[in-house]
Amino acid sequence: MRDKMRIVKEETKRLYSYANILETIVQKRLDIIQKIAITSAKKEEEKKYAENDRRSRRMKQ
Protein backbone atom coordinates (compact mmCIF):
# COMPACT_ATOMS: atom_id res chain seq x y z
CA MET A 1 0.00 0.00 0.00
CA ARG A 2 2.84 2.39 0.80
CA ASP A 3 4.47 1.66 -2.53
CA LYS A 4 1.26 2.54 -4.34
CA MET A 5 0.97 5.81 -2.43
CA ARG A 6 4.60 6.63 -3.20
CA ILE A 7 4.07 5.89 -6.89
CA VAL A 8 0.92 8.02 -6.95
CA LYS A 9 2.76 10.92 -5.28
CA GLU A 10 5.66 10.63 -7.73
CA GLU A 11 3.31 10.53 -10.71
CA THR A 12 1.38 13.50 -9.35
CA LYS A 13 4.60 15.50 -8.98
CA ARG A 14 5.59 14.55 -12.52
CA LEU A 15 2.20 15.63 -13.88
CA TYR A 16 2.41 18.98 -12.07
CA SER A 17 5.88 19.43 -13.51
CA TYR A 18 4.60 18.74 -17.04
CA ALA A 19 1.68 21.11 -16.48
CA ASN A 20 4.08 23.87 -15.40
CA ILE A 21 6.25 23.28 -18.46
CA LEU A 22 3.22 23.46 -20.75
CA GLU A 23 2.01 26.62 -19.03
CA THR A 24 5.42 28.24 -19.60
CA ILE A 25 5.42 27.23 -23.26
CA VAL A 26 1.91 28.59 -23.80
CA GLN A 27 2.82 31.88 -22.12
CA LYS A 28 5.93 32.25 -24.28
CA ARG A 29 3.88 31.60 -27.42
CA LEU A 30 1.31 34.18 -26.37
CA ASP A 31 4.10 36.71 -25.78
CA ILE A 32 5.50 36.04 -29.25
CA ILE A 33 2.05 36.34 -30.84
CA GLN A 34 1.48 39.67 -29.07
CA LYS A 35 4.84 40.99 -30.28
CA ILE A 36 4.01 39.95 -33.84
CA ALA A 37 0.58 41.57 -33.62
CA ILE A 38 2.04 44.82 -32.27
CA THR A 39 4.71 44.85 -34.97
CA SER A 40 2.12 44.21 -37.67
CA ALA A 41 -0.11 46.96 -36.33
CA LYS A 42 2.81 49.40 -36.31
CA LYS A 43 3.69 48.52 -39.90
CA GLU A 44 0.06 49.01 -40.96
CA GLU A 45 -0.03 52.36 -39.21
CA GLU A 46 3.21 53.42 -40.91
CA LYS A 47 1.79 52.42 -44.30
CA LYS A 48 -1.36 54.46 -43.69
CA TYR A 49 0.69 57.45 -42.56
CA ALA A 50 2.94 57.20 -45.62
CA GLU A 51 -0.09 56.95 -47.92
CA ASN A 52 -1.73 59.96 -46.29
CA ASP A 53 1.53 61.88 -46.59
CA ARG A 54 1.75 61.03 -50.30
CA ARG A 55 -1.85 62.14 -50.83
CA SER A 56 -1.31 65.44 -49.07
CA ARG A 57 1.83 66.11 -51.14
CA ARG A 58 -0.09 65.43 -54.36
CA MET A 59 -2.83 67.84 -53.31
CA LYS A 60 -0.29 70.59 -52.66
CA GLN A 61 1.17 70.31 -56.15
Biopython code that builds the backbone (N, CA, C, O; Angstrom):
import numpy as np
from Bio.PDB.StructureBuilder import StructureBuilder

atoms = [
    (1, "MET", "N", (0.816, -1.197, 0.000)),
    (1, "MET", "CA", (0.000, 0.000, 0.000)),
    (1, "MET", "C", (0.860, 1.262, 0.000)),
    (1, "MET", "O", (0.538, 2.240, -0.675)),
    (2, "ARG", "N", (1.953, 1.234, 0.759)),
    (2, "ARG", "CA", (2.838, 2.393, 0.805)),
    (2, "ARG", "C", (3.506, 2.622, -0.539)),
    (2, "ARG", "O", (3.709, 3.760, -0.961)),
    (3, "ASP", "N", (3.846, 1.525, -1.207)),
    (3, "ASP", "CA", (4.470, 1.656, -2.525)),
    (3, "ASP", "C", (3.506, 2.311, -3.512)),
    (3, "ASP", "O", (3.914, 3.144, -4.322)),
    (4, "LYS", "N", (2.246, 1.940, -3.445)),
    (4, "LYS", "CA", (1.258, 2.540, -4.345)),
    (4, "LYS", "C", (1.113, 4.032, -4.069)),
    (4, "LYS", "O", (1.028, 4.835, -4.997)),
    (5, "MET", "N", (1.085, 4.397, -2.796)),
    (5, "MET", "CA", (0.972, 5.814, -2.430)),
    (5, "MET", "C", (2.201, 6.591, -2.910)),
    (5, "MET", "O", (2.085, 7.712, -3.404)),
    (6, "ARG", "N", (3.365, 5.985, -2.757)),
    (6, "ARG", "CA", (4.597, 6.629, -3.199)),
    (6, "ARG", "C", (4.578, 6.828, -4.708)),
    (6, "ARG", "O", (4.947, 7.891, -5.208)),
    (7, "ILE", "N", (4.148, 5.806, -5.425)),
    (7, "ILE", "CA", (4.071, 5.890, -6.888)),
    (7, "ILE", "C", (3.075, 6.970, -7.302)),
    (7, "ILE", "O", (3.342, 7.752, -8.215)),
    (8, "VAL", "N", (1.931, 7.010, -6.630)),
    (8, "VAL", "CA", (0.919, 8.020, -6.949)),
    (8, "VAL", "C", (1.478, 9.413, -6.694)),
    (8, "VAL", "O", (1.273, 10.313, -7.509)),
    (9, "LYS", "N", (2.174, 9.608, -5.592)),
    (9, "LYS", "CA", (2.760, 10.916, -5.283)),
    (9, "LYS", "C", (3.804, 11.307, -6.330)),
    (9, "LYS", "O", (3.846, 12.455, -6.774)),
    (10, "GLU", "N", (4.644, 10.350, -6.719)),
    (10, "GLU", "CA", (5.663, 10.635, -7.732)),
    (10, "GLU", "C", (5.022, 10.999, -9.068)),
    (10, "GLU", "O", (5.447, 11.945, -9.731)),
    (11, "GLU", "N", (4.009, 10.248, -9.453)),
    (11, "GLU", "CA", (3.314, 10.529, -10.713)),
    (11, "GLU", "C", (2.612, 11.888, -10.661)),
    (11, "GLU", "O", (2.599, 12.628, -11.644)),
    (12, "THR", "N", (2.039, 12.200, -9.517)),
    (12, "THR", "CA", (1.379, 13.495, -9.352)),
    (12, "THR", "C", (2.391, 14.624, -9.490)),
    (12, "THR", "O", (2.124, 15.614, -10.171)),
    (13, "LYS", "N", (3.542, 14.487, -8.854)),
    (13, "LYS", "CA", (4.598, 15.502, -8.975)),
    (13, "LYS", "C", (5.027, 15.654, -10.430)),
    (13, "LYS", "O", (5.216, 16.768, -10.919)),
    (14, "ARG", "N", (5.177, 14.529, -11.112)),
    (14, "ARG", "CA", (5.587, 14.555, -12.515)),
    (14, "ARG", "C", (4.538, 15.273, -13.369)),
    (14, "ARG", "O", (4.881, 16.084, -14.229)),
    (15, "LEU", "N", (3.268, 14.975, -13.128)),
    (15, "LEU", "CA", (2.197, 15.629, -13.883)),
    (15, "LEU", "C", (2.169, 17.135, -13.624)),
    (15, "LEU", "O", (1.981, 17.919, -14.555)),
    (16, "TYR", "N", (2.352, 17.544, -12.373)),
    (16, "TYR", "CA", (2.414, 18.976, -12.069)),
    (16, "TYR", "C", (3.598, 19.626, -12.774)),
    (16, "TYR", "O", (3.502, 20.752, -13.263)),
    (17, "SER", "N", (4.695, 18.915, -12.820)),
    (17, "SER", "CA", (5.876, 19.434, -13.511)),
    (17, "SER", "C", (5.587, 19.621, -14.996)),
    (17, "SER", "O", (5.928, 20.657, -15.568)),
    (18, "TYR", "N", (4.966, 18.635, -15.619)),
    (18, "TYR", "CA", (4.603, 18.741, -17.039)),
    (18, "TYR", "C", (3.619, 19.888, -17.266)),
    (18, "TYR", "O", (3.729, 20.627, -18.244)),
    (19, "ALA", "N", (2.660, 20.029, -16.356)),
    (19, "ALA", "CA", (1.680, 21.107, -16.481)),
    (19, "ALA", "C", (2.370, 22.467, -16.405)),
    (19, "ALA", "O", (2.023, 23.379, -17.156)),
    (20, "ASN", "N", (3.339, 22.610, -15.510)),
    (20, "ASN", "CA", (4.079, 23.870, -15.402)),
    (20, "ASN", "C", (4.888, 24.150, -16.662)),
    (20, "ASN", "O", (4.960, 25.291, -17.119)),
    (21, "ILE", "N", (5.488, 23.120, -17.218)),
    (21, "ILE", "CA", (6.255, 23.281, -18.457)),
    (21, "ILE", "C", (5.328, 23.734, -19.582)),
    (21, "ILE", "O", (5.654, 24.662, -20.323)),
    (22, "LEU", "N", (4.182, 23.084, -19.707)),
    (22, "LEU", "CA", (3.220, 23.462, -20.747)),
    (22, "LEU", "C", (2.715, 24.889, -20.551)),
    (22, "LEU", "O", (2.549, 25.631, -21.519)),
    (23, "GLU", "N", (2.473, 25.265, -19.317)),
    (23, "GLU", "CA", (2.015, 26.624, -19.027)),
    (23, "GLU", "C", (3.070, 27.647, -19.458)),
    (23, "GLU", "O", (2.736, 28.689, -20.021)),
    (24, "THR", "N", (4.326, 27.348, -19.196)),
    (24, "THR", "CA", (5.417, 28.237, -19.600)),
    (24, "THR", "C", (5.493, 28.347, -21.117)),
    (24, "THR", "O", (5.665, 29.440, -21.656)),
    (25, "ILE", "N", (5.367, 27.229, -21.796)),
    (25, "ILE", "CA", (5.418, 27.225, -23.261)),
    (25, "ILE", "C", (4.267, 28.047, -23.837)),
    (25, "ILE", "O", (4.468, 28.848, -24.750)),
    (26, "VAL", "N", (3.080, 27.851, -23.311)),
    (26, "VAL", "CA", (1.909, 28.589, -23.795)),
    (26, "VAL", "C", (2.104, 30.082, -23.576)),
    (26, "VAL", "O", (1.797, 30.883, -24.460)),
    (27, "GLN", "N", (2.608, 30.465, -22.410)),
    (27, "GLN", "CA", (2.821, 31.884, -22.120)),
    (27, "GLN", "C", (3.850, 32.488, -23.071)),
    (27, "GLN", "O", (3.672, 33.609, -23.547)),
    (28, "LYS", "N", (4.920, 31.753, -23.350)),
    (28, "LYS", "CA", (5.933, 32.254, -24.285)),
    (28, "LYS", "C", (5.344, 32.425, -25.682)),
    (28, "LYS", "O", (5.636, 33.407, -26.366)),
    (29, "ARG", "N", (4.521, 31.479, -26.102)),
    (29, "ARG", "CA", (3.877, 31.596, -27.418)),
    (29, "ARG", "C", (2.956, 32.806, -27.468)),
    (29, "ARG", "O", (2.936, 33.534, -28.461)),
    (30, "LEU", "N", (2.199, 33.021, -26.410)),
    (30, "LEU", "CA", (1.314, 34.185, -26.365)),
    (30, "LEU", "C", (2.114, 35.482, -26.434)),
    (30, "LEU", "O", (1.714, 36.429, -27.112)),
    (31, "ASP", "N", (3.242, 35.523, -25.732)),
    (31, "ASP", "CA", (4.101, 36.713, -25.776)),
    (31, "ASP", "C", (4.597, 36.970, -27.192)),
    (31, "ASP", "O", (4.607, 38.110, -27.657)),
    (32, "ILE", "N", (5.007, 35.909, -27.873)),
    (32, "ILE", "CA", (5.496, 36.045, -29.250)),
    (32, "ILE", "C", (4.373, 36.518, -30.166)),
    (32, "ILE", "O", (4.582, 37.396, -31.002)),
    (33, "ILE", "N", (3.193, 35.944, -30.013)),
    (33, "ILE", "CA", (2.048, 36.345, -30.843)),
    (33, "ILE", "C", (1.716, 37.813, -30.615)),
    (33, "ILE", "O", (1.421, 38.535, -31.567)),
    (34, "GLN", "N", (1.759, 38.260, -29.366)),
    (34, "GLN", "CA", (1.485, 39.668, -29.072)),
    (34, "GLN", "C", (2.521, 40.572, -29.723)),
    (34, "GLN", "O", (2.172, 41.614, -30.279)),
    (35, "LYS", "N", (3.791, 40.184, -29.660)),
    (35, "LYS", "CA", (4.843, 40.993, -30.284)),
    (35, "LYS", "C", (4.629, 41.084, -31.789)),
    (35, "LYS", "O", (4.794, 42.148, -32.386)),
    (36, "ILE", "N", (4.262, 39.963, -32.394)),
    (36, "ILE", "CA", (4.010, 39.952, -33.838)),
    (36, "ILE", "C", (2.823, 40.850, -34.168)),
    (36, "ILE", "O", (2.866, 41.614, -35.132)),
    (37, "ALA", "N", (1.775, 40.756, -33.375)),
    (37, "ALA", "CA", (0.580, 41.571, -33.618)),
    (37, "ALA", "C", (0.895, 43.055, -33.479)),
    (37, "ALA", "O", (0.436, 43.864, -34.285)),
    (38, "ILE", "N", (1.666, 43.414, -32.473)),
    (38, "ILE", "CA", (2.039, 44.818, -32.272)),
    (38, "ILE", "C", (2.888, 45.304, -33.433)),
    (38, "ILE", "O", (2.676, 46.405, -33.942)),
    (39, "THR", "N", (3.850, 44.490, -33.855)),
    (39, "THR", "CA", (4.713, 44.854, -34.974)),
    (39, "THR", "C", (3.893, 45.026, -36.247)),
    (39, "THR", "O", (4.103, 45.976, -37.000)),
    (40, "SER", "N", (2.971, 44.118, -36.484)),
    (40, "SER", "CA", (2.117, 44.207, -37.674)),
    (40, "SER", "C", (1.259, 45.463, -37.630)),
    (40, "SER", "O", (1.092, 46.142, -38.644)),
    (41, "ALA", "N", (0.721, 45.769, -36.469)),
    (41, "ALA", "CA", (-0.112, 46.962, -36.327)),
    (41, "ALA", "C", (0.711, 48.223, -36.579)),
    (41, "ALA", "O", (0.232, 49.165, -37.210)),
    (42, "LYS", "N", (1.942, 48.241, -36.088)),
    (42, "LYS", "CA", (2.809, 49.403, -36.310)),
    (42, "LYS", "C", (3.120, 49.565, -37.790)),
    (42, "LYS", "O", (3.104, 50.679, -38.313)),
    (43, "LYS", "N", (3.402, 48.459, -38.465)),
    (43, "LYS", "CA", (3.690, 48.521, -39.901)),
    (43, "LYS", "C", (2.478, 49.026, -40.671)),
    (43, "LYS", "O", (2.619, 49.836, -41.588)),
    (44, "GLU", "N", (1.291, 48.556, -40.308)),
    (44, "GLU", "CA", (0.058, 49.006, -40.956)),
    (44, "GLU", "C", (-0.129, 50.501, -40.743)),
    (44, "GLU", "O", (-0.489, 51.231, -41.667)),
    (45, "GLU", "N", (0.117, 50.946, -39.524)),
    (45, "GLU", "CA", (-0.029, 52.365, -39.206)),
    (45, "GLU", "C", (0.970, 53.198, -40.015)),
    (45, "GLU", "O", (0.628, 54.266, -40.522)),
    (46, "GLU", "N", (2.198, 52.703, -40.130)),
    (46, "GLU", "CA", (3.212, 53.416, -40.913)),
    (46, "GLU", "C", (2.814, 53.492, -42.385)),
    (46, "GLU", "O", (3.020, 54.518, -43.032)),
    (47, "LYS", "N", (2.247, 52.418, -42.912)),
    (47, "LYS", "CA", (1.791, 52.418, -44.305)),
    (47, "LYS", "C", (0.692, 53.453, -44.509)),
    (47, "LYS", "O", (0.708, 54.204, -45.484)),
    (48, "LYS", "N", (-0.262, 53.485, -43.582)),
    (48, "LYS", "CA", (-1.357, 54.457, -43.689)),
    (48, "LYS", "C", (-0.820, 55.879, -43.612)),
    (48, "LYS", "O", (-1.250, 56.749, -44.369)),
    (49, "TYR", "N", (0.110, 56.114, -42.709)),
    (49, "TYR", "CA", (0.692, 57.445, -42.561)),
    (49, "TYR", "C", (1.421, 57.843, -43.839)),
    (49, "TYR", "O", (1.278, 58.968, -44.318)),
    (50, "ALA", "N", (2.203, 56.917, -44.386)),
    (50, "ALA", "CA", (2.941, 57.201, -45.618)),
    (50, "ALA", "C", (1.977, 57.491, -46.767)),
    (50, "ALA", "O", (2.217, 58.400, -47.562)),
    (51, "GLU", "N", (0.901, 56.735, -46.858)),
    (51, "GLU", "CA", (-0.089, 56.952, -47.917)),
    (51, "GLU", "C", (-0.765, 58.313, -47.753)),
    (51, "GLU", "O", (-0.950, 59.040, -48.729)),
    (52, "ASN", "N", (-1.125, 58.649, -46.539)),
    (52, "ASN", "CA", (-1.732, 59.962, -46.286)),
    (52, "ASN", "C", (-0.753, 61.086, -46.607)),
    (52, "ASN", "O", (-1.148, 62.125, -47.136)),
    (53, "ASP", "N", (0.504, 60.881, -46.292)),
    (53, "ASP", "CA", (1.531, 61.878, -46.588)),
    (53, "ASP", "C", (1.666, 62.064, -48.096)),
    (53, "ASP", "O", (1.762, 63.191, -48.582)),
    (54, "ARG", "N", (1.672, 60.957, -48.833)),
    (54, "ARG", "CA", (1.755, 61.035, -50.300)),
    (54, "ARG", "C", (0.550, 61.774, -50.870)),
    (54, "ARG", "O", (0.693, 62.605, -51.767)),
    (55, "ARG", "N", (-0.626, 61.475, -50.353)),
    (55, "ARG", "CA", (-1.849, 62.138, -50.831)),
    (55, "ARG", "C", (-1.798, 63.643, -50.569)),
    (55, "ARG", "O", (-2.162, 64.445, -51.429)),
    (56, "SER", "N", (-1.349, 64.008, -49.391)),
    (56, "SER", "CA", (-1.306, 65.438, -49.068)),
    (56, "SER", "C", (-0.272, 66.158, -49.930)),
    (56, "SER", "O", (-0.470, 67.320, -50.286)),
    (57, "ARG", "N", (0.816, 65.493, -50.266)),
    (57, "ARG", "CA", (1.827, 66.106, -51.140)),
    (57, "ARG", "C", (1.278, 66.292, -52.550)),
    (57, "ARG", "O", (1.546, 67.305, -53.197)),
    (58, "ARG", "N", (0.515, 65.318, -53.022)),
    (58, "ARG", "CA", (-0.087, 65.429, -54.359)),
    (58, "ARG", "C", (-1.074, 66.596, -54.408)),
    (58, "ARG", "O", (-1.137, 67.321, -55.400)),
    (59, "MET", "N", (-1.829, 66.768, -53.348)),
    (59, "MET", "CA", (-2.826, 67.840, -53.309)),
    (59, "MET", "C", (-2.162, 69.217, -53.320)),
    (59, "MET", "O", (-2.709, 70.172, -53.870)),
    (60, "LYS", "N", (-0.995, 69.311, -52.716)),
    (60, "LYS", "CA", (-0.288, 70.590, -52.656)),
    (60, "LYS", "C", (0.288, 70.990, -54.008)),
    (60, "LYS", "O", (0.503, 72.174, -54.270)),
    (61, "GLN", "N", (0.534, 70.021, -54.853)),
    (61, "GLN", "CA", (1.167, 70.313, -56.151)),
    (61, "GLN", "C", (0.236, 70.926, -57.104)),
    (61, "GLN", "O", (0.619, 71.229, -58.234)),
]
sb = StructureBuilder()
sb.init_structure("model")
sb.init_model(0)
sb.init_chain("A")
sb.init_seg("    ")
for serial, (resi, resn, name, xyz) in enumerate(atoms, 1):
    if name == "N":
        sb.init_residue(resn, " ", resi, " ")
    sb.init_atom(name, np.array(xyz, "f"), 0.0, 1.0, " ", f" {name:<3s}", serial, name[0])
structure = sb.get_structure()
